[in-house]
């Protein structure tokens, strides 16, 4: 919302096979983003390509770069914030999806200017179709992200307002499992499940001083070690600023999230146009403030979480032809 987007897009298709390629598409676009007040938020360009080979494998890549940007909601109720631009890139390769066994792997990266942020991720999608009416797919994703400015809290010592941020080291893992079973044209079973693990470890706490400063490091001030202390009993931080003498505190934002979501759907068309759906969604979720990513313990700990189960039944009957 509150955004006006201008895009200029161009692409070129090679529809006739040549060399090792069955078809190729090249594309590029340029964009500008404004808010409803006419403020220029960012500019960027994107280039990329998609190709399918004669053996029906495919590959794609894209690269985009953004200018410095203005974020109106970054301080969550405060003034707008100027943030460094950055670059993103992704590359993927996939095998012939008509085969019984196929896979696709994708790598992605982001790098913010002025060392403001970075992100690296990989995704691996495997699909197995042992017979025509069964499909099983597994899609694990892992990413690592660092940022110097992750929102923590907003405090008001006296008449002042402090927008508190921290540097964050975030790791995320998920793995989607999907099963499609067609017993008859009228009777199908579908299952989807996803364990999800995420952690965030905060450090180098700071507060915003000049949200539109010329340089990235001019826009915030990092607390000196003598100004900030952690209390283990209350799991919180206390701050006493040297220059202003202001004192305030905020809770420990570190987190470790473990979650599992699943959905099992039974569908029966018991007469033309009339259906019975039996649906069983389940969820498990727990958090703790450790901030550490320990894959083996986190993954096994998901199944110790007490589940929330719901069973839904829907019956429809078509009247007439």
Secondary structure, DSSP 4 states (H G I P E B T S, - for coil): ---EEEEEEEEEEE-S-BTTEEEEEEEEEEEEEE-TT--EEEEEEEEEEEEEETTS-EEEEEEEEE--EEETTTTSSS--EEE--EEEEEEEEE--TTSSEEEEEEEEEEEEGGG-EEEEEEEEEEEE-SSTTEEEEEEEEEEEEEEEEEEEEEE--TT--EEEEEEEEEEEEEEEEEEEEEEETTEEEEEEEEEEEEEEEEEEEEEES-TT-SSGGGGEEEPPGGGEEEETTTTEEEEE-TTT--EEEEE---EEEEEEEEEEEEEEEEETTEEEEEEEEEEEEEEETT----HHHHHHHHTTSPPEEEEEEEE------
